[in-house]
């Protein structure tokens, strides 16, 4: 499918964005995504939500195709 990319799973306390990714076909297309919350970063309380969303993002990345 000519989909290449990287996922950044950023560890540490109080990171502004703990999950970022980009995908490309290395010629014409590029897509980038990042996970941000509208609250002060506190990974202790956000970690369950981050884990839940990461599963959805992983599925999106594994099933992504260009049209």
C-alpha atoms as one frame of an Amber mdcrd trajectory, in Angstrom:
protein
   0.000   0.000   0.000   3.015   2.333   0.001   2.205   3.728   3.447   5.246
   4.617   5.522   5.395   6.416   8.830   6.436   6.779  12.410   4.540   6.817
  15.692   5.959   8.803  18.600   4.761   7.440  21.943   6.242  10.072  24.238
   6.844   8.914  27.794   7.390  11.053  30.838   5.375  13.099  33.223   3.386
  16.081  32.090   4.112  15.886  28.367   2.056  18.280  26.258   1.390  15.616
  23.623   2.030  11.994  24.485   1.129  10.568  21.067   2.095  11.850  17.619
   2.378  10.226  14.205   2.882  10.865  10.530   2.233   8.803   7.430   3.446
   9.325   3.885   3.654   7.596   0.532   7.065   9.299   0.143   5.962  11.027
  -3.091   2.660  12.932  -2.986   0.815  12.474   0.306   1.445  13.275   3.946
  -0.744  13.108   7.043   0.210  14.083  10.579  -1.648  13.638  13.846  -1.127
  14.498  17.492  -3.063  13.943  20.695  -3.646  17.033  22.835  -6.010  17.625
  25.751  -7.606  20.923  26.794  -6.451  20.446  30.378  -3.091  20.800  32.108
  -0.972  17.693  31.410  -1.097  15.163  34.230  -0.199  11.716  32.945  -1.281
  10.020  36.181  -4.921  10.872  35.563  -4.779  10.897  31.744  -2.987   7.567
  31.227  -6.192   5.457  31.013  -7.606   7.790  28.355  -4.301   7.908  26.474
  -4.131   4.091  26.425  -7.693   3.856  25.129  -7.105   6.407  22.352  -3.746
   4.834  21.449  -5.549   1.577  20.597  -7.792   3.480  18.163  -4.832   5.320
  16.627  -2.919   2.043  16.234  -5.889   0.529  14.390  -6.159   3.634  12.186
  -2.459   3.462  11.297  -2.525  -0.285  10.553  -5.589  -0.032   8.304  -4.771
   3.251   6.543  -4.727   3.331   2.730  -4.368   6.157   0.211  -7.196   6.863
  -2.231
